[in-house]
């Protein structure tokens, strides 16, 4: 059964629907479904407004819109390695050198798709077994609350509960996690190429399934019921 972080969402005042990343055999349970127009190059975040309307984006190896999503989600390489590095370094200036970019590519393998359909959209309770990550779209204050939630059960010897990795916006939805089975969160929505599709005060906070379950279990004993957040909200109301 799919949990839901009611207490966290209500306390934080998160109004944007939570968005799931699914790797599923059948797109039918996700209807209404939208897809990139065949033969076009479009960022997956261009479908942000579709998500708000309750629609789910479907991406496949044959139709993925942006080449970045094709590579990071479906493992489809449209460019040679040399062309890819040239684009990222020489054209976009995203790393200090080709050598650094080459090492980054080697250390960040694309997500390994298991089923024919990648589906990104509102949470579907009946499809929980196919859920890989959940994304909360949050403002800076809410982001602070989310990072506390991710760290709540984290021990010093655990892997970092929150990361803020370099990568495309689509990659930050799934590909930045070395182990999708581990409880971890990633601050995303930091890719300048996709920021135009989000409101200026909104970032993405993407969590693995196990981290999502931790957030859903936060109760009245946690910081959600304590003074820090209440003081912050009071200060915001004073303006």
C-alpha positions as CSV (number, residue, x, y, z in Angstrom):
1,X,0.0,0.0,0.0
2,X,1.3,3.4,-0.9
3,X,2.0,5.7,2.1
4,X,1.5,9.5,1.9
5,X,3.4,12.1,4.0
6,X,0.2,13.9,5.0
7,X,1.7,15.6,8.1
8,X,4.8,16.8,6.3
9,X,2.9,18.1,3.3
10,X,0.3,19.9,5.5
11,X,2.8,21.4,7.8
12,X,5.0,22.6,5.0
13,X,2.1,24.0,3.1
14,X,3.1,22.2,-0.1
15,X,0.4,22.7,-2.7
16,X,2.1,21.5,-5.8
17,X,1.2,17.8,-6.4
18,X,3.9,15.2,-5.6
19,X,5.4,13.7,-8.8
20,X,6.4,10.1,-9.1
21,X,9.0,8.6,-11.5
22,X,7.8,5.2,-12.6
23,X,9.4,2.4,-14.6
24,X,6.3,0.4,-15.6
25,X,5.1,-2.2,-18.1
26,X,1.7,-0.6,-18.9
27,X,0.9,3.1,-19.3
28,X,-2.8,2.6,-19.1
29,X,-3.1,3.0,-15.3
30,X,-1.4,6.4,-15.6
31,X,-4.0,8.0,-17.9
32,X,-4.3,10.7,-18.9
33,X,-0.9,10.3,-20.5
34,X,0.9,12.8,-22.7
35,X,4.1,12.3,-24.8
36,X,6.6,14.5,-26.6
37,X,5.6,15.2,-30.1
38,X,7.5,12.6,-32.3
39,X,10.6,14.0,-33.8
40,X,10.9,17.1,-31.6
41,X,13.4,18.0,-28.9
42,X,11.6,19.1,-25.8
43,X,12.7,19.2,-22.2
44,X,10.7,16.9,-19.9
45,X,10.1,19.8,-17.6
46,X,8.1,21.5,-20.3
47,X,5.4,19.1,-19.1
48,X,5.4,20.6,-15.6
49,X,2.0,22.3,-16.2
50,X,0.7,19.0,-17.5
51,X,1.7,17.4,-14.1
52,X,-0.3,20.2,-12.4
53,X,-3.3,19.2,-14.4
54,X,-3.0,15.5,-13.4
55,X,-1.4,14.3,-16.6
56,X,1.5,11.9,-16.8
57,X,4.4,12.2,-19.2
58,X,5.3,8.9,-21.0
59,X,8.9,8.5,-22.3
60,X,10.2,5.5,-24.2
61,X,13.4,4.6,-26.0
62,X,11.7,5.6,-29.3
63,X,10.3,8.9,-28.1
64,X,12.0,10.8,-25.3
65,X,12.0,14.4,-26.5
66,X,15.3,15.8,-25.2
67,X,18.5,13.9,-25.8
68,X,19.4,14.4,-22.2
69,X,16.3,12.4,-21.1
70,X,17.0,9.8,-23.8
71,X,20.5,9.2,-22.3
72,X,19.8,9.6,-18.6
73,X,16.5,7.7,-18.5
74,X,16.6,5.3,-21.4
75,X,20.3,4.8,-22.1
76,X,20.0,6.0,-25.6
77,X,23.2,7.7,-26.9
78,X,22.5,10.2,-29.7
79,X,26.0,11.7,-29.7
80,X,29.4,10.2,-29.7
81,X,31.4,10.6,-26.5
82,X,33.6,13.2,-28.1
83,X,30.5,15.2,-29.4
84,X,28.9,14.9,-26.0
85,X,32.0,16.3,-24.2
86,X,32.4,19.0,-26.8
87,X,28.8,20.1,-26.3
88,X,28.9,20.1,-22.5
89,X,32.3,21.8,-22.1
90,X,33.1,23.9,-25.2
91,X,29.6,25.0,-26.0
92,X,27.9,25.1,-22.6
93,X,30.9,25.6,-20.3
94,X,29.6,23.2,-17.6
95,X,33.0,21.9,-16.5
96,X,36.5,23.4,-16.3
97,X,38.0,21.0,-18.7
98,X,37.2,18.1,-21.0
99,X,39.1,15.8,-18.7
100,X,36.9,16.6,-15.8
101,X,33.8,16.1,-17.9
102,X,35.1,12.8,-19.1
103,X,35.6,11.6,-15.6
104,X,32.2,12.8,-14.6
105,X,30.6,10.8,-17.4
106,X,32.5,7.7,-16.4
107,X,31.3,8.0,-12.8
108,X,27.6,8.6,-13.7
109,X,26.0,5.7,-15.6
110,X,22.5,6.3,-17.0
111,X,19.5,4.8,-15.3
112,X,18.9,1.2,-16.4
113,X,15.3,1.1,-17.6
114,X,13.5,-2.2,-16.7
115,X,10.2,-1.8,-18.5
116,X,9.2,-0.2,-21.8
117,X,7.7,2.9,-20.2
118,X,9.1,5.7,-18.1
119,X,6.2,7.6,-16.6
120,X,6.5,10.9,-14.7
121,X,3.4,12.4,-13.1
122,X,1.1,12.4,-10.1
123,X,1.3,9.5,-7.7
124,X,-0.7,6.5,-8.6
125,X,-1.5,4.3,-5.6
126,X,-2.1,1.1,-7.6
127,X,1.4,1.5,-9.3
128,X,3.5,1.7,-6.1
129,X,5.6,-1.3,-7.0
130,X,6.9,0.5,-10.1
131,X,7.7,3.7,-8.3
132,X,11.4,4.7,-8.2
133,X,11.5,8.2,-6.8
134,X,9.1,11.0,-5.6
135,X,9.7,14.7,-6.3
136,X,8.4,17.5,-4.1
137,X,8.4,20.9,-5.7
138,X,9.2,23.4,-2.9
139,X,10.2,26.9,-2.1
140,X,13.4,27.7,0.0
141,X,11.6,27.5,3.4
142,X,10.0,24.2,2.5
143,X,13.3,22.9,1.2
144,X,14.8,23.6,4.6
145,X,12.0,21.5,6.2
146,X,12.5,18.7,3.7
147,X,16.2,18.5,4.4
148,X,15.5,18.1,8.1
149,X,13.0,15.3,7.3
150,X,15.6,13.5,5.2
151,X,18.2,13.8,8.0
152,X,15.8,12.8,10.8
153,X,16.7,9.1,10.9
154,X,20.2,9.4,9.4
155,X,23.1,8.1,11.4
156,X,26.7,9.6,11.0
157,X,27.9,6.4,9.3
158,X,25.2,6.4,6.7
159,X,25.5,7.7,3.2
160,X,24.7,11.4,3.0
161,X,20.9,11.7,3.3
162,X,20.8,14.8,1.1
163,X,22.9,15.4,-2.0
164,X,23.0,18.3,-4.5
165,X,24.7,16.8,-7.5
166,X,25.8,18.2,-10.8
167,X,23.6,16.9,-13.6
168,X,20.7,17.7,-16.0
169,X,17.2,18.3,-14.5
170,X,16.0,15.0,-15.8
171,X,19.0,13.2,-14.5
172,X,18.4,14.7,-11.0
173,X,15.0,12.9,-10.9
174,X,16.6,9.4,-10.8
175,X,20.1,9.1,-12.3
176,X,22.0,10.8,-9.5
177,X,21.3,8.1,-6.9
178,X,24.0,5.4,-6.8
179,X,21.7,3.1,-5.0
180,X,17.9,3.6,-5.5
181,X,17.3,1.2,-2.6
182,X,19.0,3.5,-0.1
183,X,17.2,6.3,1.7
184,X,18.5,9.4,0.1
185,X,17.3,12.7,-1.3
186,X,18.6,15.0,-4.0
187,X,18.1,18.8,-4.4
188,X,17.3,19.3,-8.0
189,X,15.8,21.8,-10.4
190,X,19.2,23.5,-10.5
191,X,19.9,22.9,-14.2
192,X,19.7,26.3,-15.9
193,X,18.5,24.6,-19.1
194,X,15.2,23.6,-17.5
195,X,14.7,26.4,-14.9
196,X,12.5,28.3,-17.4
197,X,9.8,25.7,-16.9
198,X,9.6,26.1,-13.1
199,X,8.4,29.1,-11.1
200,X,11.4,31.2,-10.0
201,X,11.1,30.4,-6.3
202,X,10.6,26.6,-6.8
203,X,13.2,23.8,-6.6
204,X,12.9,20.1,-6.8
205,X,13.5,17.8,-3.8
206,X,13.6,14.2,-5.1
207,X,13.7,11.2,-2.8
208,X,14.1,7.5,-3.2
209,X,11.3,5.2,-2.3
210,X,12.7,4.3,1.0
211,X,13.3,7.9,1.9
212,X,9.8,8.7,0.8
213,X,8.6,6.1,3.3
214,X,10.6,7.7,6.0
215,X,9.1,11.1,5.3
216,X,5.7,9.6,5.4
217,X,6.3,8.2,8.9
218,X,7.2,11.6,10.5
219,X,4.9,12.1,13.4
220,X,4.1,14.6,16.2
221,X,7.4,13.7,18.0
222,X,9.4,15.2,15.2
223,X,10.4,18.8,14.3
224,X,7.1,19.2,12.5
225,X,5.3,19.9,15.7
226,X,8.1,21.9,17.4
227,X,8.8,25.6,17.6
228,X,11.3,26.3,14.8
229,X,8.9,25.9,11.9
230,X,6.1,27.8,13.8
231,X,8.5,30.7,14.4
232,X,9.5,30.8,10.8
233,X,5.9,30.8,9.6
234,X,5.1,33.6,12.1
235,X,8.0,35.6,10.8
236,X,6.9,35.2,7.2
237,X,3.4,36.4,8.1
238,X,4.9,39.6,9.6
239,X,6.6,40.1,6.3
